[in-house]
Structure formats: structure tokens, C-alpha cells
Amino acid sequence: MHSSCEYDVIVAGGGLAGMIVASSAAFYSKQSLKILVIDRNPISDLGKKTMNGWVCGDAVGKNSVDYMTNRIGISWSSPEIEHPVNGVIAYSPDHETAISFDGEGYILNRRVLPQKQLQDALKVGIEVLDNTALRSLIIEDNYVVGVEGEDLKNKEIIKKTGKLVIDCTGVTSVLRTNLQIKSFIQKRIDRDDLESTGRYIYDFDIDGDDKTYFDPDYCIIHLDQNLAPGGYGWVFPKGKNKVNIGLGVQQKAFISYNKKMGKNKDLKMLIDEYVSSNPIISKPKLSDDEMDIGNNWGTWQVSVRRQNDCMVGNGYMLVGDSAWMPKPLDAGGIGPAIIAATIAGRNIVEAIQSNDVSENGLWKYNLDFIKDYGYKTAGLEIFRRLLQSLSNEQINYGMKHFLSKLDIEKITVGEHPEFNTVDKLSLLIRGAMNKKLADNLKYTASMNKKLVEHYNNYPLVPDGFADWQNILFKYLNESNTRFQN
């Protein structure tokens, strides 16, 4: 390990996850660590994801924010919390069946939030270096010991060394992709595990009161393979006449849709059609609120798989989108990022205080995240693959007939439904396709139990990881083969 580092901790990326990691490490160390956050944007635009802004669905469950507040004392309020909601409601393609889940939550203002996070970080002595694009990691004796990049203002090369580098640079992280140390970290994501997403932030006039299209008290998700092939559309209220509206698609499903329909639509065309098809949203115009300028339209790529099977290497950790943490079913990334970043701060401090930032010394982060959140993601990944293979008719039928009250309760807390009613309804199920759907739903529930058990047996030390991952791949490959389109 590098003997004379400038910093104890370098956080690569000053977005939501990066700032929470830094603040969490400062909290657990009682501000005794020297921490640097590096972001490619100027301070005024800290955490900006793309040229189009802080592109996101903006929604997060209250339980995730409470997780952070109760452990490290960080709390959010207005204006970074723009609008409270009572939960999320998913509607079948025919709008006849609704499932409410996730419980209370918030719609955030992602342009304002980074400035709140910045002020909180500065108060506890965290340093922030802006306008710096990180290009690579500094490696010494198979350890990550720092970062190298470019000062975008002065066009100069910068190098910063640290005992530990935390990668919060996003789903396509060049630091992870080009990682040059020996580790179990997966460097690249499969294209089928990405969704292309985009959204507008609109002010609008209300035309009617059909709450299956807009509800100021609930986030709405529309499941419809014609509107959003392989994904879903969303209508998230930011007020009584303001909305975050968009959709996500799986690229393979979108290509198949265009081919089947004889079309050549791109993502923006699809989103524009989705907005125009909403009968409640009338005369939409891009929000000109000062808090939304430069952030009212954008697209981005989101991972919809389990988190990286291993998230640590010598001197290096992954948190948030760089670790592929967004939920496999709805691509919600804020909640798991908050949980992981809060956990990571404690693991960082423990490793540095014990003078062991090796893969083994950081391994507990894998275990802690799996215990509090990650145990359920592989099963939900399998469920997502099934949903992407279904027609609208199958989704309508399945939501109407196969979801019990217990299943909805499980979905509400982010768990995999059990579909126990399938066996009871076996003689009443109409049609071969619906019988196949019933079999597949039971299969996903059964596989989920195996995967949860498997994650609960995640190896306590790195030596057992290869065998554990081989079994995981066996389960995933079997399931993927079953649901391939």
C-alpha cells in the first residue's frame, strides 16, 4: 500500500452517492480523516450527470432517506425535497389493475440537492475539487493508490493519492472499466442489463381527473409494451401542475418493436408520444422555474441488474450507479445508492483505522450491503427478465388474476412476490399462454428463494468467492435461457 498519501479517502464523483459516502466517512471517523471529493463539473453544477443536467426520475422512498438520517444524521427538507408522495402505483396496460407499493416517498429537486450536500460536506471538513475529469487510477503493487485526471479549466494533468479510492462515477465508469488490479470486480455490464431512459420536467394544465394518468399524491408507473418496450413509463408529480414524465426501454425490445411495427422511432419520439397520449396533461411546457433551468429534459443509461457481484478491490470500492445498484424492476437508483453510501462510510473508516484497505480488509462492505439490501436484487433481476418477455395481454391477465394481497405486501417492501395463488387457480386459468405465464411466475418465486439463500451464504472472505459466483451464474444462466425472447 502507498506509504505517503495526500488523503485518507478520495471520492471519485460528487453526485448523490459520492457526497453521502464522503459525509458518512466523516461522520464515522468523527471528522478525523482527510477526505477529497473530485467532480468533473464546476461547483455550481456539482454532480451534473450529462450535458442535459441531473437527469433522473427524482423519486426516492422515505425509508431510504430515514436509513441515512438515523445512521449518519443527514436530513433533507425543502427545497431539495420538492414534493412528498404517498407511494407508487403501477397500472396494467389496460389500466384495470393497480398495484400500490414502496410507501411514502419524496420527489427530489436534483439540481438543488447537490448544493445542500456540498454545504453539509464543507461543514465537516471535506475538500471538494471541481472541474476535474478523472481518466484513470494510479496503481502501485496491485493496489489503487490514487487518481489521475485533467483540470478542465487549465488543461493540466492532476494526480491525487489516497489510501482508498471510492468510485461513484456512474454506470459507465472508466475507472472500473479500465481497472488494472487483480480483483473479482466485474468491469463491464451486459447491454441487455441496461435501459435507455429519458424524461421531461413539465408545467402543464390539468384536463380531467383520471388518476390513472396523473395523481399529485402518487408516483404512477405504466406497464405497456407498446408505450415502453421492455420497460415502463412514469408520471411522477412534482406539484399539482408539475411533473417528471418519461420512460425507459430495453434496447433489444425497442429494436424488435420498431421492426414489428415497421417504424424507426428513437427514444425521444417514443417519450413525446407517451406525453401526448396522456389525456390529463394538457399544454405541457418545459419548466422555467429557476431550480429547473438546464435540467428539464435529458436521457441517460440505467442498469437494471443485481449489484456488481464484488464491489471491492485493493484500495478501491464501488458505490451507487458505478456498482450497478439501481433496482432491477424499476431502475430506481437513489434508494440503494443512499443505503450503500451510508454503509460504505463505516466500512471505509474501519478499514483505514485497522490499516488494511486490501480486498480482504474491505470485504465486509459486500456483506453489509447484501444484508441490508442486496440479497433480493438477483431474484428481482430474474423477475424483470420474465416481465420483458410478456405481451400486454399477459401482463393484464397476470396482474388481475395472480397477485394476492401477500404478493402486493412483498412488492411494497421491495421483495419478490410468491404467487401462491397460481396453484389455487390452476384449473381456472384460460389459454396455453396464461398457463405458461403461471408456470413462469412460480418458477421466478422458486428461483428467488434459492437466490436469497445463496446471497445469505455470500462468502465471508474472498477465497470462497469464485465458487460462490459459479453457482450464481448457474442459476442466472438457467433463468435467462428460460425467458429469452
C-alpha positions in Angstrom: 0.0 0.0 0.0 1.2 3.6 -0.8 3.0 4.8 2.3 2.7 8.6 1.9 -0.7 9.5 0.6 -2.1 13.1 0.4 -5.6 11.9 1.5 -7.1 9.1 3.5 -10.1 8.9 1.2 -10.6 10.1 -2.4 -14.2 10.0 -3.6 -14.4 10.0 -7.4 -17.7 11.7 -8.4 -19.5 14.4 -6.5 -23.1 13.2 -7.2 -25.6 12.0 -4.7 -23.8 8.8 -3.8 -20.3 10.4 -3.7 -21.3 13.2 -1.3 -23.1 10.8 1.0 -20.1 8.4 1.1 -17.8 11.3 2.0 -20.1 12.6 4.7 -20.7 9.1 6.1 -16.9 8.5 6.3 -16.5 11.9 8.0 -19.3 11.0 10.5 -18.0 7.6 11.5 -14.4 8.9 11.8 -15.5 11.9 13.9 -14.0 14.1 11.2 -10.6 12.7 11.7 -10.0 11.6 8.1 -8.7 13.8 5.3 -11.3 13.3 2.6 -11.4 14.7 -1.0 -14.3 14.6 -3.4 -13.5 15.2 -7.1 -16.1 16.1 -9.7 -15.9 17.0 -13.3 -18.4 19.8 -13.0 -17.9 23.3 -11.6 -19.0 23.8 -8.0 -22.3 25.5 -9.2 -23.2 22.3 -11.2 -21.9 19.7 -8.8 -23.0 16.2 -9.6 -24.4 17.0 -13.0 -24.8 13.7 -14.9 -24.9 14.8 -18.5 -24.9 17.9 -20.7 -28.6 18.0 -20.2 -28.4 18.1 -16.4 -29.1 15.9 -13.4 -31.2 13.5 -15.4 -33.3 11.3 -13.1 -36.7 10.2 -12.2 -36.2 12.1 -8.9 -38.2 9.7 -6.7 -37.0 8.1 -3.5 -38.7 6.2 -0.7 -38.9 7.8 2.7 -37.5 4.6 4.2 -34.2 5.1 2.4 -33.8 8.7 3.4 -34.7 7.7 7.0 -32.0 5.0 6.8 -29.4 7.7 6.1 -30.8 10.2 8.7 -31.0 7.6 11.5 -27.4 6.4 11.0 -25.3 9.4 10.0 -27.6 12.4 10.8 -28.0 13.8 7.3 -31.6 15.1 6.7 -33.2 16.7 3.7 -36.2 19.1 3.6 -37.5 21.8 1.2 -36.3 22.9 -1.3 -34.2 19.8 -2.1 -37.3 17.8 -1.3 -39.7 19.3 -3.9 -42.8 17.3 -3.3 -44.0 14.4 -1.0 -45.9 11.4 -2.3 -47.8 8.6 -0.6 -46.4 5.8 -2.7 -46.1 4.4 -6.2 -48.9 2.8 -8.2 -48.2 0.6 -11.1 -51.0 0.2 -13.7 -51.6 -2.7 -16.1 -51.6 -1.8 -19.8 -55.4 -1.8 -19.8 -55.4 0.4 -16.6 -57.9 -2.0 -15.0 -55.4 -3.3 -12.3 -53.4 -1.2 -10.0 -50.6 -2.2 -7.6 -49.6 0.2 -4.9 -46.1 -0.2 -3.4 -43.0 1.5 -1.9 -44.9 3.5 0.7 -44.3 7.2 1.4 -41.6 9.0 -0.5 -40.3 12.2 -2.0 -39.7 13.8 -5.3 -36.3 15.5 -5.1 -35.0 18.5 -6.9 -31.8 17.1 -8.3 -30.4 20.5 -9.2 -30.8 21.9 -5.7 -29.9 18.8 -3.7 -26.1 18.8 -4.6 -25.7 22.3 -3.2 -27.3 21.2 0.1 -25.0 18.1 0.1 -22.0 20.4 -0.7 -22.7 22.7 2.3 -23.1 19.7 4.6 -19.8 18.3 3.4 -17.9 21.5 3.8 -19.1 21.9 7.3 -17.4 18.7 8.3 -14.1 19.5 6.6 -14.5 17.6 3.4 -12.5 19.1 0.5 -14.0 19.3 -3.0 -12.1 19.6 -6.2 -14.3 20.7 -9.1 -13.7 21.0 -12.9 -11.6 17.8 -12.9 -12.2 14.9 -15.3 -10.8 11.7 -13.9 -9.2 9.5 -16.6 -7.5 6.6 -14.7 -6.5 5.1 -11.4 -2.9 5.2 -10.0 -1.7 1.7 -9.3 1.2 0.6 -7.1 1.9 -3.0 -6.2 -1.6 -4.2 -7.2 -3.2 -1.5 -5.1 -5.2 1.5 -6.2 -3.4 4.4 -4.6 -4.9 7.5 -6.3 -6.4 9.0 -9.3 -5.2 10.8 -12.4 -7.2 13.3 -14.5 -7.4 16.6 -16.2 -8.0 20.1 -14.8 -10.6 21.2 -17.3 -10.0 24.9 -16.7 -6.2 25.0 -17.1 -5.9 21.9 -19.2 -3.3 20.4 -16.8 -2.8 16.9 -15.6 -3.6 16.4 -12.0 -2.7 13.5 -9.7 -4.0 12.9 -6.2 -3.0 10.0 -4.0 -5.1 8.4 -1.3 -5.3 5.3 0.9 -8.7 4.4 -0.6 -10.5 5.5 -3.8 -14.3 5.3 -3.8 -15.7 5.1 -7.3 -19.0 7.0 -7.6 -18.6 8.0 -11.3 -21.6 6.3 -12.7 -22.8 3.2 -14.7 -20.2 3.5 -17.4 -17.3 4.4 -15.1 -14.0 4.4 -16.9 -12.2 3.8 -13.7 -14.0 0.5 -13.2 -13.9 -0.5 -16.9 -10.1 0.0 -17.1 -9.3 -1.3 -13.6 -5.8 -2.7 -13.7 -5.6 -4.5 -10.4 -6.4 -8.2 -9.8 -9.9 -8.4 -8.4 -13.3 -10.1 -8.6 -15.0 -6.8 -9.7 -16.9 -7.2 -13.0 -15.7 -4.4 -15.2 -18.3 -4.3 -18.0 -22.1 -4.5 -18.0 -24.1 -6.6 -20.5 -26.0 -4.4 -22.9 -29.2 -6.3 -22.1 -28.9 -5.2 -18.5 -29.1 -1.5 -19.4 -32.2 0.5 -20.1 -32.3 3.7 -22.2 -34.3 6.2 -20.3 -35.4 9.9 -20.7 -37.7 12.4 -19.1 -39.1 15.9 -19.2 -39.9 18.2 -16.3 -43.1 19.9 -17.4 -45.5 22.5 -16.1 -49.0 21.8 -17.5 -52.7 22.4 -17.3 -54.9 19.6 -15.9 -57.6 18.4 -18.2 -59.8 16.0 -16.3 -59.4 13.9 -13.1 -58.4 10.4 -14.3 -55.8 9.5 -11.6 -54.5 6.5 -13.6 -52.7 9.2 -15.7 -51.8 11.8 -13.1 -52.2 11.9 -9.4 -50.5 14.7 -7.3 -50.2 12.3 -4.4 -48.7 9.2 -6.1 -46.0 8.3 -8.5 -47.5 6.4 -11.4 -45.9 3.7 -13.4 -47.4 2.4 -16.7 -46.6 -1.1 -17.8 -47.2 -1.2 -21.6 -45.0 -2.9 -24.2 -46.3 -0.6 -26.9 -45.6 2.6 -25.0 -42.3 1.4 -23.5 -40.9 -1.8 -25.0 -39.1 -3.9 -22.3 -39.6 -1.1 -19.7 -42.2 1.2 -18.4 -43.4 4.8 -18.4 -43.6 7.1 -15.4 -45.6 10.1 -14.3 -44.1 11.4 -11.1 -45.7 14.5 -9.6 -43.5 17.5 -8.6 -46.6 19.5 -7.6 -50.3 19.9 -8.6 -49.4 21.1 -12.1 -45.8 20.0 -12.5 -44.5 16.6 -13.5 -41.4 14.5 -14.1 -42.6 12.3 -17.0 -40.6 9.8 -19.1 -39.9 6.2 -19.9 -37.3 3.6 -20.1 -36.8 0.9 -22.7 -34.7 -2.2 -23.2 -32.7 -1.7 -26.4 -33.3 -5.2 -27.7 -37.1 -4.9 -27.1 -37.1 -1.5 -28.7 -35.4 -2.7 -31.8 -37.9 -5.6 -32.0 -40.8 -3.2 -31.5 -39.6 -1.0 -34.4 -39.1 -4.0 -36.6 -42.5 -5.4 -35.8 -44.3 -2.0 -36.4 -42.2 -1.1 -39.4 -41.1 2.1 -37.6 -37.8 3.8 -37.0 -38.6 5.6 -33.7 -35.9 6.9 -31.4 -36.3 7.3 -27.7 -37.3 11.0 -27.8 -40.1 10.2 -30.3 -41.3 7.5 -28.0 -41.4 9.8 -25.0 -43.1 12.6 -26.9 -45.8 10.1 -28.0 -46.2 9.0 -24.3 -46.6 12.6 -23.2 -49.1 13.4 -26.0 -51.1 10.2 -25.2 -51.7 11.3 -21.6 -55.3 12.8 -21.5 -54.8 14.7 -18.3 -51.6 16.6 -19.2 -52.6 19.5 -21.3 -50.4 22.2 -22.8 -47.1 20.9 -21.3 -44.2 23.3 -21.4 -40.7 22.8 -20.1 -40.4 24.1 -16.5 -38.9 27.6 -16.4 -38.5 27.5 -12.6 -35.0 28.7 -11.7 -34.5 25.4 -9.9 -35.1 23.5 -13.2 -33.1 25.6 -15.7 -30.7 23.3 -17.5 -32.4 20.2 -16.1 -35.8 20.0 -17.7 -35.0 17.4 -20.5 -32.5 14.6 -20.8 -31.7 11.0 -21.5 -29.4 8.5 -19.7 -28.5 4.8 -19.4 -29.5 2.9 -16.3 -28.5 -0.6 -15.1 -31.3 -3.0 -14.3 -29.4 -6.0 -12.9 -28.2 -7.0 -9.5 -25.3 -5.0 -8.0 -21.8 -5.9 -9.1 -21.1 -9.4 -7.7 -18.0 -8.0 -5.9 -17.6 -4.3 -5.1 -14.1 -4.0 -3.6 -10.5 -4.5 -4.6 -7.2 -3.4 -3.1 -7.6 0.3 -2.2 -10.8 0.6 -4.3 -14.6 0.5 -3.7 -17.7 0.9 -5.9 -20.8 2.7 -4.7 -24.1 3.7 -6.4 -24.5 3.6 -10.2 -20.9 2.6 -10.7 -21.7 -0.6 -8.8 -24.9 -1.1 -10.9 -27.2 -0.6 -7.9 -30.5 0.7 -9.4 -33.4 -1.7 -8.7 -33.8 -4.3 -11.4 -37.6 -3.8 -11.7 -38.0 0.0 -11.9 -34.4 1.3 -12.3 -34.8 3.4 -9.2 -31.2 4.1 -8.1 -31.5 6.8 -5.4 -32.6 4.5 -2.6 -30.0 1.8 -3.0 -27.3 4.4 -3.5 -28.3 6.1 -0.2 -28.1 2.8 1.6 -24.8 1.7 0.1 -23.2 5.1 0.6 -24.3 5.2 4.2 -22.9 1.7 4.8 -19.7 2.3 3.0 -18.7 5.2 5.2 -18.5 2.9 8.2 -16.6 0.2 6.2 -14.1 2.9 5.0 -13.3 4.1 8.5 -13.0 0.5 9.9 -10.5 -0.4 7.1 -8.4 2.7 7.4 -8.3 2.6 11.2 -7.2 -1.1 11.0 -4.6 -0.1 8.4 -6.0 -2.7 6.0 -7.5 -1.4 2.8 -6.9 -4.6 0.9 -9.6 -6.6 -0.8 -9.9 -8.7 2.4 -10.0 -5.6 4.6 -12.8 -4.1 2.6 -14.8 -7.3 2.1 -17.2 -6.5 4.9 -18.8 -3.8 2.6 -20.0 -6.6 0.3 -21.6 -8.5 3.2 -23.1 -5.4 4.9 -24.8 -4.2 1.7 -26.1 -7.7 0.9 -27.5 -8.0 4.4 -29.4 -4.7 4.3 -30.4 -4.6 0.6 -28.5 -6.6 -2.0 -29.8 -10.1 -1.0 -33.0 -9.5 -3.1 -31.7 -8.0 -6.3 -30.8 -11.1 -8.2 -34.3 -12.6 -7.8 -35.8 -9.3 -9.0 -33.4 -9.4 -12.0 -35.0 -12.7 -13.0 -38.5 -11.4 -12.5 -37.6 -8.4 -14.7 -36.4 -10.7 -17.5 -39.8 -12.5 -17.3 -41.7 -9.2 -17.5 -39.8 -8.1 -20.5 -40.8 -11.3 -22.3 -44.5 -10.8 -21.8 -47.2 -9.3 -24.1 -49.6 -6.7 -22.8 -52.4 -9.3 -22.7 -50.2 -11.5 -20.4 -49.4 -8.5 -18.1 -53.1 -7.6 -17.9 -54.1 -11.2 -17.1 -51.2 -11.8 -14.6 -51.8 -8.6 -12.7 -55.5 -9.2 -12.5 -55.5 -12.9 -11.5 -52.2 -13.9 -10.0 -51.3 -11.2 -7.4 -52.5 -11.9 -3.9 -52.6 -9.4 -1.0 -49.5 -11.0 0.3 -47.7 -10.6 -3.0 -48.6 -6.9 -3.1 -47.3 -6.6 0.5 -44.0 -8.1 -0.6 -43.8 -5.8 -3.6 -44.4 -2.9 -1.3 -41.2 -3.6 0.7 -39.2 -4.3 -2.5 -39.4 -8.1 -2.1 -40.1 -10.8 -4.8 -43.8 -11.9 -4.8 -44.5 -15.6 -4.1 -47.5 -16.1 -6.5 -49.1 -18.8 -4.2 -52.5 -18.2 -5.8 -51.3 -19.7 -9.1 -51.7 -23.2 -7.7 -55.2 -22.5 -6.4 -56.3 -21.1 -9.8 -54.7 -23.8 -11.9 -58.0 -25.3 -13.1 -59.4 -21.8 -13.9 -56.6 -20.4 -16.0 -57.6 -19.8 -19.6 -55.3 -20.4 -22.5 -52.0 -22.1 -23.0 -50.1 -18.7 -22.9 -51.6 -17.9 -19.5 -50.8 -21.4 -18.2 -47.2 -20.9 -19.3 -47.2 -17.5 -17.6 -48.5 -19.1 -14.4 -45.7 -21.7 -14.6 -43.1 -19.0 -15.1 -44.3 -16.9 -12.2 -44.0 -19.9 -9.9 -40.6 -20.5 -11.3 -39.4 -17.0 -10.6 -40.7 -17.3 -7.0 -38.9 -20.6 -6.5 -35.7 -19.3 -8.1 -35.9 -16.2 -5.9 -35.9 -18.3 -2.8 -32.7 -20.1 -4.0 -31.0 -16.8 -4.8 -31.9 -15.2 -1.5 -30.5 -18.2 0.3 -27.4 -18.1 -1.9 -26.8 -14.4 -1.2 -27.3 -15.1 2.5 -24.3 -17.5 2.1 -22.1 -14.9 0.4 -18.5 -15.8 1.3 -17.1 -14.3 4.4 -13.7 -13.9 2.8 -12.5 -13.5 -0.8 -11.2 -17.1 -1.0 -14.7 -18.5 -1.3 -15.9 -16.0 -3.9 -15.1 -17.9 -7.2 -17.1 -21.0 -6.2 -20.0 -18.8 -4.9 -20.1 -16.9 -8.2 -20.1 -20.0 -10.3 -23.2 -21.2 -8.5 -24.8 -17.8 -9.0 -24.0 -17.9 -12.8 -25.6 -21.3 -13.0 -28.9 -20.0 -11.5 -28.9 -16.9 -13.7 -28.0 -18.7 -16.9 -30.8 -21.2 -16.4 -33.3 -18.4 -15.8 -32.1 -16.3 -18.7 -32.3 -19.2 -21.1 -35.9 -19.8 -20.0 -37.0 -16.2 -20.6 -35.1 -15.3 -23.7 -37.2 -13.6 -26.3 
